[in-house]
């Protein structure tokens, strides 16, 4: 695996820390800025909205740029907005910085995924994607719990400063490791028209995969965004257990990405189907047993493994089904991933605001997974051969 692929994973680690760290900082932000817990949760949704909008827009804007230049520009903007967010006393300004930071993050993600898979042969594309996504899981293991500890000791703003500082080595690593100038792959991507790429992405093979990915990630982020109040106010754990639980979730996520990266290329449908079925049962089990701190701490890493393993397999599936969309394949994966991250916290916040209790977001996660399973099952059923027809290839999700 080229060293540059791991460099991209390092940069995604810094950005993933920012995306997920609010799950351990919500109460502090809400108290400091004088807003409700649901309003603080919208900071996660604002980031996700920026990712949804930014992935295709930034990918298209930078499709003629050398990849190193695009990656460095996105990282520079990301660092700047975190410095502003750490300084502002305004909830509105903080909300805006989350959106702009997400635009930069989305652009980086889209270019990084395309760059990583372009550097390796077909048999290693799943592993290359897993390395990039693995940066997010390492963020869950190390960055997010560290952000929670910083927030507990020195306030939530210290976590924002930490993200900005950690991003600087990633900037230097990209500068030194990613080749400058335009490669043959870049030229090939620019030669494909946007209309042709959109035709591939809106085709009948990719639409259900992207919708399934959005629903799976919606289930993940719905609970993850409100994990801190769930554990402290429902499971009865002290605030000191929150970083531990986040680290457990991240460790499970890292294991899931590693397993998916190894098997998703050879057995994509089996990995996705197994993961989705287990996730549906897992979120329902957490909703029923969240009152037990022991069971909650057991289920958290297991759900992290299933959620990110399934998500990685779905990303690999999109990239393998969209060779005719070299610029927008990574962007569409990023958009679907973060569309779920937008809808999930919003739906969880609605359930909380309606007075259904702190387990409500977990119940919403289970319902979103039921919807994902139904989409996948309906798609598979519609593609079964009719009587008398020959089946030339396996059913594709």
Secondary structure, DSSP 4 states (H G I P E B T S, - for coil): --HHHHHHHHHHHHHHHHHHGGGGTHHHHHHHHT--HHHHHHHHHHHHHHHHHHHHHHHHHTTTS-HHHHHHHHHHHHHHHHHHHHH---HHHHHHHHHHHHHHHHHHHHHHHHHHHHTS-GGGHHHHHHHHHHHHHHIIIIIIHHHHHHHHHH-HHHHHHHHHHHHHHHHHHHHHHSPPS--HHHHHHHHS-HHHHHHHHTSHHHHHHHHHHHHHHHHHHHHHTTHHHHHHHTS---THHHHHHHHHHHHHHHHHHHHHHHHTTT-HHHHHHHHHHHHHHHHHHHHHHTT-HHHHHHHHHHHHHHHHHHHHHHHHHHHHH-TT-TTHHHHHHHHHHHHHHHHHHHHHHHHHHTT--TTHHHHHHHHHHHHHHHHHHHHHHHTSPPTT----S----
